[in-house]
Amino acid sequence: MSGSDTSWLGQSLPRHEDQRLLTGRGRFLADTARGCVHACFVRSTQAHARVRSVKTGSAAALPGVLAVLTAEDLGLDGAHLPMLHEPHPGFAEVTRFAMSDPRLPILASVRVHYVGQPIAVVVAESRHVAEDAAELVEVEYETLPPVLDPTAALAPDAPTLHAHLPTNEAARIEVGFGDVDEARRAAAVTVSDTLRIGRHGAVPLECRGVVARVDDRRDRVEVWTSTQIPHLVQQALCRVTGWARDEVRVAVPDVGGGFGTKANVYAEEVVVPVAARKLGRDIAWVEDRQEYLMSAAQGRDQVHHATLAVDANGRVLSWEDDFVVDVGASSLWTAGIIANTAIHLMGPYRVPAMRVTGRAAYTNKTIVAQYRGAGRPEACFALERCLDAAARRLGMSPEEIRRVNLLTADDLPYPRPIPYRDGVPISYDGRDYRACFDSCLEMLPRTVCDELRENYPEHDLGYGVATYMEATGRGPYETGRVRLLPSGRFEVATGAASAGQGHETTFAQVAADALRVSPDRIRVGNGDTDPVTYGVGTFASRSAVLAGSAVHLAATRLADRACGYAAMLLDTDAAGVVLGAGGFRADDGRVVDWTDLAAAFGPGGRLEGQPSLDELAQFRPQTVTWTMGVHAVVVGVHRDTGLTSVLRYAVAHEGGAEINPRIVEGQVIGGVAQGIGGALLEEFRYSPEGQPTSTTFADYLLPGMCEVPQIAVKHLYVPTAGNPIGVRGAGESGAIAAYAAIAAAVDDAVGGGDWRVTSVPIAPEQVRAAIARRSAAVAS
Amino acid sequence: MDHVSVRMTVNGVLVERQVPARTSLADFVRDELGLTGTHLGCEHGVCGACAVLVDGSSVRSCLMLAAQASGAEVTTVEGLPHSGRTARLRDAMSRHHGLQCGFCTSGFLITATELLTDADAVEAPDEGTVREVLSGNVCRCTGYQGIVRAVLEVAGGGATAPSGGEPAARGGGPGAAATAGQQR
């Protein structure tokens, strides 16, 4: 397809990325390590201990070892990473938000706080030798009792894990409005429950990795890292080392999945470049899977004590929740997680009174970052489980109680009496959430259970439904840059690094639309601090919204300026020049195209010496835009094993304009798959001593081909006015409601009795016990 | 470190190297031959990202020593044909969005190629068969939907099972297999 006057937005173009990835020509971090020496980290084998000594002599003596380096050796003694997020002061004030800085050392030298915490780094000629040497480093520990339960960690008599802090409280928040106590008095039914969302996480198929190359010519170090946030890595690295920004380039190769675990800054991303500069050698660190499952940031791990009051018709009167987040030894994202959880507890419903208190606690488990949804799945699980419980008490169906409470076109836009994390008062900017609900039920109605039953004679079938809200496209800003190349083609760069989201395709579509050219004339680089000095990154369902809008602004400005240059070439007035698919047309019909324009900047050309066509734009949204959606699921619970199979799945969501519908759909489906994993399979488990026991893929179970069914997705087109291309975020939405929907379906399958799913991943032994109790009750 | 001599044909080219005895086939093709399309996702034989064909059968190259493959014909993703069914599979994978980050893709292409070229395999495998054959490969991004559709399209098999409210075929399907999978 050549440039045409139809829009490039909204088209499911094939992805530019695919050609190289389908022929083995992707370049992931480990693929760029040629010529490097290799780093291997010495990690804590204890969950909580004082470090008495670190003896590196025998390791350093091993042939092939270049250095064994501790914090002191690297000049990093006492250094720690900066927190990555603090909420807006206005939000903090209203929510009485407070947080502490755990200041976890980049390399531990005095005390260790989790198994897997880095203590020293070995640099050797090969990865094999580096691993051999790491095993020879002798760390003498004085074991301390580990604290593994977040509620116990917050008890007044709990031992404090971080010496500079008075307690183990990582953060606290209070969000509320309306008179909860008064509202509750009028309740027909009040349900209370304790709901747990287990510890699991992103687990991308590519682990982490860093390659640091010393560039003596430019007196700088180039850091290639498998990250979603190169600019935040650069900032943190500079803050810790004191290096100037122009001494560090951070660039992103192909990234094999992120999902939040790589939207984090890691100690390893500091240690490897510091060691490279110290030794004057190019160093690669390529994480292995066991290392990832012990030491990379994990997610979720929340407990909610929730109480929902409804009237006789099922209308919500008041909603209370007190939750605790276990952020492990440290999280640079505590503020984001706890605030996301609190805010998303409101759901897409009319909630007249709410009282939420949340706390985050330090424990001796692995560090935590945002994982796809980052507090939203947990909030959704708490609210939706309570709605199901209330419906049951009232004798209503789960569908009915939701229809009673869902916001409709009459309610929307729906302002809430609290600010979002950016300090701007919340207003849901959707169209009709009840219509979205009905649309999902149309795709997958409860009756499907009955139709399927005879196909699964060994299973009890159940149906579940859940809804979610997702604030997407959080600021403060993102950068886009569009540059005309000498060939008449274009290069696009943004601060939003791609970890599989297809940015090369979607940002090219956005730019092509504004430049009136075919997307195949546009190349999009991955995250890199060289072409774009300031950026934020890819997380929080923000890239399409923010980076997409920034590219749109930059491309639009570039096109405007280009019209002026085209007018010079056409010897006419800029006002008379129109940019179309064929190029720049004067009102007398004469045309120059982008190739002519690019060539004219060359030596002797009409535009020689003119400022080049290279535009940089920042997009700053006024506030977030909200995506709402509904999940419906049919599960089969095997009567003998208690194992749950997901048989049918449907998602309807109120998304915005779509840049590439297939990519949006892929994000939603991929999110559901991860939600299925979290609901049924995945958990980071720890022994009573704090030893992680989910350190292989035989213990940490990822959903496979046979666990994820085909998932139907319906996109309801509700563009937002909050950004110039009308898009809403969708990257996390698929994961959010899967937990609650599957839990409801398992309840429905097991049916009756007192037992309900209150904890995920759903334990087959609990399901089996509930089935046994039901059988016993029927028999008696 | 003891070195061993290995000699094998990789993507049609005869190669001979002295390598440390502990060198895995994966490290051999990646580090010695620079064929980095073979990816390491777990290095303990679960994820399937490192699959290569050894004498026509898919193996996990992280679990095989280079020395064990001595004398064999090895095909990595770089050596898969650019015509015929594999080419159609690549095209179908792209059209059905069967990949996002692309890290697992090489392994899926290898395993699916084995399925599509297996003379003993059923003529037109159904969705259940495709899922079972590919169940040794993990994808964390796509939810597998596009991969299944792509393989079915090229295999000339039936349509995929319904996702929403359409009634299912009797037995089989993702649900029945899921029970087994969850017991891993």
Interface residues (C-beta under 8 A of the other chain):
Chain A: P14 R15 E17 D18 Q19 L21 L22 T23 G24 R25 G26 R27 F28 A30 D31 R34 H128 V203 P204 L205 E206 C207 D254 V255 G256 G257 F259 D288 R289 Q290 M443 L444 P445 T447 V448 E451 L452 E454 N455 Y456 H459 A499 G500 Q501 G502 G636 H638 T641 L643 T644 S645 V646 L647 R648 Y649 A650 R662 I663 E665 G666 I669 G670 V672 A673 Q674 L680 L681 T696 F697 A698 L701 L702 G704 M705 C706 E707 V708 P709 Q710 I711 A712 P764
Chain B: M1 P20 R22 R30 G34 L35 T36 G37 T38 H39 L40 G41 C42 E43 H44 V46 C47 A49 T76 V77 E78 R90 M93 S94 R95 H97 L99 Q100 C101 G102 F103 C104 T105 S106 L109 R131 E132 L134 S135 N137 V138 C139 R140 C141 T142 G143 Y144 Q145 G146 I147 V148 T160 A161 P162 S163 G164 G165 P167 A168 A169 R170 G171 G173 P174 G175 A176 A177 A178 T179 A180 G181 Q182 Q183 R184
